[in-house]
Amino acid sequence: MEPLIGMGVLALMGAAATVAGASEDLESDVGSQSNPNSQVQLAPQMMYPHRIYNKAISGEPPSNALMCAIGGTTASVLMTAYSMSPLFAIAMGALFAAIVHGSYSISAFLGRPASQKRFKQPVYLDVLRSHTPVIMGYSYITTFCILVVSYLMIAVLGHPFPLPLLAFIWGITVGAIGSSTGDVHYGAEREFQNVEFGAGLNAANSGNIVRTAESGLRNGIDNSWFCAKFGGPVTGIAFGMTVFLSGWVTTVFNPAASLTMGWLSVVAGVILVLIMIIWNRKIEVAARAAFGPYKEDEVAA
C-alpha cells in the first residue's frame, strides 16, 4: 500500500475517532454514565432529590465495549451472510447497538430511582422520554464512527483482527478516554459549581450536587450542553490523536517490510510517548505560572 494512501486513511480514521470520542463523552454526560454518577446516585440518599438522568449500566469502558461489539458483530454478519454493502451494514449495526443501549438505559433509569423511593426520589417519566432518545443518538454516532475506524483498519490497512474484536477493543479505549479525560469537565466543573474549583470534594459535600440550571431545574441535557463546549471536544481530540498516532508509526515504518522497520516503529512510538509526557509537563508548569500557585504551594512557601 502506498504511504500516501495509508496516511489518507489514517486521517479519515482520526476524524471519525474524534467524532466518536466527543459523542461518547456527551452520551455519558446526558445519562450520568461514569465517575460523576456516584454523586448523582448518592444525592437522594443525602436528601438532595434531582432531575438528572441516572443510568450507569457500568463504567464507560465495558459499556462502550459491549455497545461497539454488538454493532460490529451485527455489521459483520450482514456483510458476510447477506452480502450487504459495508456502509449499510455499519449503519444497521450501529442502529441495533443504539437500540440495545437504549433498552439498558431505560431499565437502569427506572430501577435506580425506584430503589431510592425511601429517600423521596421521584421517577420522572418526562426525563425518561426526553433523555433516552438523546442517549441513543449519541451511542449511534459513537458506534458508527468506531465501526468505520475498525472497518478501515481491516479493509485498507490489512489488520488481521475481525471487525467485532476491533470494535470491542476501540470501545474499551474510547470509554476509558471519556472516563479519564471528559469526566473532569463534568464532575469537577459542572456538578459542584458551588465548590471552589480544585478544592476537592469534602465528605460533607458528598451528594450535594448543583440541582438548578440556567433556567429551571437541572437535568442531564443541561450537563451535555455544558460539556459540549469543552469536555466533549477534548475527549474527541484525545481519542482521535490516539487512533491517528498509533497507526502513524506502523504506516510510516511498516513492520511487514522488514524486522528493522518493525523495531523503528517501536522506537518511534516510544519517542512519541516521551514527547507527550514532556509536553504535558510544560503545559502544567505554564498553567501554574499563569494562574498562580496551588494552595498547598502557598502553605509550603
Backbone torsions as a table, in degrees:
resi	resn	phi	psi	omega
1	MET	NA	135.9	179.2
2	GLU	-64.9	140.1	-179.9
3	PRO	-58.6	-36.3	-179.2
4	LEU	-65.8	-38.8	177.4
5	ILE	-64.6	-42.8	178.5
6	GLY	-60.8	-41.2	179.0
7	MET	-67.7	-36.3	177.1
8	GLY	-64.2	-41.7	177.5
9	VAL	-65.3	-39.9	177.8
10	LEU	-62.9	-39.2	178.0
11	ALA	-62.4	-42.5	177.6
12	LEU	-64.5	-41.3	177.7
13	MET	-63.6	-41.1	178.7
14	GLY	-64.2	-39.0	178.5
15	ALA	-65.5	-45.0	178.7
16	ALA	-63.5	-39.3	179.3
17	ALA	-66.6	-35.3	178.2
18	THR	-62.9	-43.8	177.1
19	VAL	-64.7	-41.7	-179.7
20	ALA	-62.1	-42.5	-179.7
21	GLY	-63.9	-43.0	179.8
22	ALA	-64.9	-45.5	-178.1
23	SER	-68.2	-34.4	178.3
24	GLU	-63.5	-43.8	-179.4
25	ASP	-66.0	-41.3	-178.7
26	LEU	-68.9	-32.9	175.6
27	GLU	-63.2	-41.6	179.4
28	SER	-69.1	-28.6	178.8
29	ASP	-72.4	-38.8	178.9
30	VAL	-63.5	-42.1	-173.4
31	GLY	-102.6	6.7	-176.6
32	SER	52.9	59.1	-170.8
33	GLN	-80.8	-39.0	-167.1
34	SER	-117.5	-135.6	-168.0
35	ASN	-49.2	-50.3	-179.0
36	PRO	-63.1	-14.5	-177.8
37	ASN	-61.6	-26.5	-179.8
38	SER	-61.6	-35.1	178.5
39	GLN	-75.2	-35.8	175.3
40	VAL	-64.3	-39.2	178.8
41	GLN	-69.1	-35.4	-176.4
42	LEU	-78.3	-26.8	-171.4
43	ALA	-52.5	-50.3	179.8
44	PRO	-60.8	-34.0	179.4
45	GLN	-67.8	-22.7	176.0
46	MET	-97.8	17.1	177.2
47	MET	68.4	37.7	174.3
48	TYR	-125.2	77.3	177.3
49	PRO	-63.9	154.2	-173.2
50	HIS	-150.6	174.0	178.1
51	ARG	-117.4	33.1	179.5
52	ILE	-96.1	132.5	179.0
53	TYR	-60.5	129.9	-171.3
54	ASN	-130.0	93.2	-174.4
55	LYS	-116.3	-48.0	180.0
56	ALA	27.9	74.0	175.4
57	ILE	-59.1	-40.4	176.0
58	SER	-167.4	-167.8	171.1
59	GLY	-66.3	162.8	-177.7
60	GLU	-61.4	-43.4	-178.2
61	PRO	-57.9	-53.4	179.5
62	PRO	-67.3	-33.2	179.3
63	SER	-63.4	-47.3	-180.0
64	ASN	-72.4	-30.8	175.6
65	ALA	-62.7	-44.7	177.8
66	LEU	-63.5	-46.0	-177.9
67	MET	-59.9	-48.0	-177.8
68	CYS	-71.8	-34.3	177.8
69	ALA	-66.5	-38.9	175.9
70	ILE	-61.9	-46.0	178.5
71	GLY	-63.4	-41.6	179.9
72	GLY	-66.6	-39.2	178.7
73	THR	-65.8	-44.1	178.6
74	THR	-61.6	-46.3	-180.0
75	ALA	-63.2	-40.4	-179.4
76	SER	-64.5	-41.3	178.6
77	VAL	-65.2	-42.3	-179.4
78	LEU	-64.6	-36.5	-179.4
79	MET	-75.4	-38.5	-175.6
80	THR	-85.9	-43.7	-174.9
81	ALA	-86.2	-30.7	-174.9
82	TYR	-118.2	5.9	176.4
83	SER	53.5	34.4	177.8
84	MET	-75.3	147.8	179.2
85	SER	-63.0	148.4	-177.2
86	PRO	-56.3	-39.9	-176.9
87	LEU	-63.4	-47.6	-179.4
88	PHE	-70.0	-35.7	179.0
89	ALA	-64.8	-41.7	178.2
90	ILE	-66.0	-40.7	178.5
91	ALA	-63.3	-42.5	179.3
92	MET	-69.2	-38.0	177.5
93	GLY	-63.2	-42.2	178.0
94	ALA	-65.4	-37.1	178.7
95	LEU	-64.8	-45.6	179.5
96	PHE	-63.9	-40.5	177.7
97	ALA	-62.6	-39.7	179.6
98	ALA	-65.7	-37.6	178.7
99	ILE	-65.7	-44.1	177.7
100	VAL	-62.6	-43.9	179.8
101	HIS	-63.2	-39.1	178.0
102	GLY	-65.1	-38.1	179.5
103	SER	-66.7	-40.9	175.5
104	TYR	-63.3	-39.3	-179.1
105	SER	-63.6	-42.9	-179.8
106	ILE	-62.5	-48.1	-178.5
107	SER	-64.1	-37.1	179.2
108	ALA	-69.2	-41.4	-179.3
109	PHE	-64.8	-43.6	-179.7
110	LEU	-68.7	-33.4	-177.7
111	GLY	-74.8	-40.5	-175.2
112	ARG	-67.8	-55.6	178.3
113	PRO	-62.5	-34.2	179.1
114	ALA	-62.7	-36.7	179.4
115	SER	-72.5	-12.5	-179.7
116	GLN	-104.9	22.1	-179.2
117	LYS	-57.9	-36.3	-178.7
118	ARG	-63.9	-20.3	179.2
119	PHE	-98.5	14.0	176.5
120	LYS	65.4	32.7	176.3
121	GLN	-92.5	112.8	-179.7
122	PRO	-72.7	160.1	170.4
123	VAL	-99.4	106.3	-176.3
124	TYR	-88.7	106.4	-178.9
125	LEU	-69.7	-28.2	177.4
126	ASP	-68.3	-33.9	175.0
127	VAL	-65.9	-40.9	177.6
128	LEU	-60.3	-46.0	-176.7
129	ARG	-69.1	-36.1	-175.5
130	SER	-84.0	-31.2	-174.0
131	HIS	-90.5	-34.9	-174.9
132	THR	-59.9	-45.0	176.2
133	PRO	-60.8	-34.3	177.8
134	VAL	-66.6	-43.4	177.5
135	ILE	-60.2	-44.6	180.0
136	MET	-66.5	-36.2	178.2
137	GLY	-63.8	-45.8	177.6
138	TYR	-63.9	-40.9	-179.8
139	SER	-65.8	-33.7	176.0
140	TYR	-63.1	-47.1	-179.3
141	ILE	-61.0	-45.3	-179.7
142	THR	-60.5	-49.7	-177.9
143	THR	-64.6	-42.5	-179.9
144	PHE	-58.8	-47.3	-177.9
145	CYS	-67.5	-39.0	177.5
146	ILE	-63.7	-40.2	178.9
147	LEU	-67.4	-35.1	175.7
148	VAL	-62.3	-46.9	178.5
149	VAL	-59.5	-46.4	-177.3
150	SER	-65.7	-41.1	-179.3
151	TYR	-66.6	-41.0	178.8
152	LEU	-64.0	-36.5	177.6
153	MET	-62.3	-36.7	-178.5
154	ILE	-80.9	-50.1	-171.2
155	ALA	-75.7	-33.0	-174.8
156	VAL	-107.9	-47.4	-176.8
157	LEU	-86.1	-8.4	174.8
158	GLY	73.8	33.8	179.4
159	HIS	-69.5	137.9	-175.5
160	PRO	-77.9	-17.1	-177.0
161	PHE	-73.2	146.8	175.8
162	PRO	-71.9	162.5	-175.9
163	LEU	-58.2	-47.7	-179.3
164	PRO	-60.1	-37.6	-178.9
165	LEU	-70.0	-42.7	177.1
166	LEU	-62.5	-42.7	178.4
167	ALA	-62.3	-39.6	177.9
168	PHE	-60.8	-46.1	-178.0
169	ILE	-65.5	-45.6	179.7
170	TRP	-68.4	-29.8	176.1
171	GLY	-64.4	-43.8	175.2
172	ILE	-60.2	-42.3	-176.1
173	THR	-65.2	-48.5	-178.3
174	VAL	-66.7	-34.1	176.8
175	GLY	-67.1	-40.0	178.8
176	ALA	-66.2	-41.1	179.0
177	ILE	-67.9	-40.4	177.1
178	GLY	-63.5	-37.4	-178.8
179	SER	-71.5	-35.7	-175.7
180	SER	-90.3	-33.2	-174.8
181	THR	-96.5	-53.3	-173.3
182	GLY	-74.0	-31.7	-174.3
183	ASP	-65.8	-26.0	179.4
184	VAL	-59.4	-37.8	-176.4
185	HIS	-88.9	8.0	175.0
186	TYR	-114.5	-58.5	-176.9
187	GLY	-69.7	-43.0	-174.5
188	ALA	-79.5	-38.0	-172.7
189	GLU	-97.2	-31.0	-171.2
190	ARG	-99.0	-48.4	-174.7
191	GLU	-74.4	-25.9	-177.6
192	PHE	-125.0	54.9	177.0
193	GLN	-70.8	-13.5	177.3
194	ASN	-85.7	0.8	178.3
195	VAL	-117.1	140.3	-179.6
196	GLU	-58.2	131.7	-177.5
197	PHE	-63.5	134.0	-179.3
198	GLY	88.6	-3.7	-177.3
199	ALA	-80.0	-12.9	-175.2
200	GLY	80.8	170.7	-178.1
201	LEU	-103.4	106.3	175.9
202	ASN	-67.9	146.3	-178.7
203	ALA	-57.5	-30.2	-179.5
204	ALA	-69.3	-20.1	-179.4
205	ASN	-96.4	1.3	-178.6
206	SER	-58.4	127.1	179.7
207	GLY	82.3	-10.8	-178.5
208	ASN	-84.9	65.2	-178.6
209	ILE	-77.1	156.7	176.3
210	VAL	-74.3	123.0	-172.9
211	ARG	-111.4	1.6	178.0
212	THR	-110.9	140.2	-179.2
213	ALA	-103.9	-171.0	179.1
214	GLU	-63.3	-28.9	176.3
215	SER	-144.9	109.0	179.0
216	GLY	84.8	-159.7	-178.3
217	LEU	-84.9	144.4	-175.3
218	ARG	-76.0	145.9	173.6
219	ASN	-137.8	-177.4	-176.9
220	GLY	-65.9	-31.5	178.9
221	ILE	-68.4	-33.6	173.4
222	ASP	-60.7	-41.2	178.6
223	ASN	-63.9	-41.0	179.7
224	SER	-65.0	-40.2	177.4
225	TRP	-59.2	-42.6	179.2
226	PHE	-65.3	-46.5	-174.3
227	CYS	-73.4	-21.3	179.1
228	ALA	-65.9	-16.9	-178.5
229	LYS	-82.6	-24.9	-178.6
230	PHE	-147.8	-53.4	-175.0
231	GLY	-58.2	-45.5	179.1
232	GLY	-64.2	-52.4	178.2
233	PRO	-58.7	-39.0	179.1
234	VAL	-64.0	-41.4	176.9
235	THR	-62.4	-42.8	178.5
236	GLY	-61.1	-44.6	179.1
237	ILE	-63.4	-41.4	-179.7
238	ALA	-62.3	-45.4	-179.8
239	PHE	-70.9	-39.5	178.0
240	GLY	-60.8	-42.6	177.3
241	MET	-65.6	-36.5	178.9
242	THR	-62.5	-46.4	-179.8
243	VAL	-66.5	-45.7	-176.2
244	PHE	-66.6	-49.2	-175.1
245	LEU	-70.8	-32.8	178.5
246	SER	-67.6	-31.3	176.6
247	GLY	-86.4	-23.3	-176.6
248	TRP	-63.5	-43.1	-175.5
249	VAL	-65.5	-35.9	-179.4
250	THR	-84.8	-13.5	175.2
251	THR	-84.3	-42.9	177.9
252	VAL	-73.1	-44.4	178.3
253	PHE	-110.8	85.5	-172.6
254	ASN	-71.5	112.6	-179.3
255	PRO	-64.0	-23.6	-179.0
256	ALA	-70.5	-20.0	-177.4
257	ALA	-71.5	-46.2	-179.0
258	SER	-165.1	166.5	178.1
259	LEU	-65.6	-34.8	179.4
260	THR	-63.0	-44.7	178.9
261	MET	-63.2	-34.2	177.5
262	GLY	-63.0	-45.1	178.1
263	TRP	-67.7	-34.5	176.5
264	LEU	-63.1	-36.7	177.9
265	SER	-65.3	-37.5	177.2
266	VAL	-65.0	-45.4	-180.0
267	VAL	-62.7	-42.6	178.9
268	ALA	-62.1	-39.2	177.7
269	GLY	-64.3	-41.7	178.0
270	VAL	-63.6	-41.8	178.8
271	ILE	-62.1	-41.8	177.9
272	LEU	-60.7	-42.9	179.5
273	VAL	-63.3	-42.7	179.2
274	LEU	-63.9	-40.0	177.8
275	ILE	-61.8	-42.6	179.7
276	MET	-63.8	-40.4	179.8
277	ILE	-63.5	-47.4	-179.4
278	ILE	-64.2	-42.2	179.9
279	TRP	-61.6	-44.8	179.3
280	ASN	-61.6	-40.3	178.9
281	ARG	-64.1	-41.9	179.4
282	LYS	-65.6	-37.6	177.6
283	ILE	-63.8	-42.4	179.9
284	GLU	-63.4	-45.0	-180.0
285	VAL	-63.3	-41.6	179.0
286	ALA	-64.2	-37.3	178.9
287	ALA	-66.7	-40.5	177.7
288	ARG	-62.1	-42.6	-178.4
289	ALA	-67.9	-33.8	-176.4
290	ALA	-80.5	-36.7	-172.7
291	PHE	-110.8	10.5	175.4
292	GLY	92.4	161.8	-177.8
293	PRO	-73.4	156.9	172.3
294	TYR	-69.5	162.4	-175.4
295	LYS	-62.9	-35.9	179.9
296	GLU	-67.3	-28.9	175.9
297	ASP	-67.8	-39.0	179.4
298	GLU	-64.7	-40.7	-179.6
299	VAL	-65.7	-42.3	-179.8
300	ALA	-64.6	-35.1	179.9
301	ALA	-70.8	NA	NA
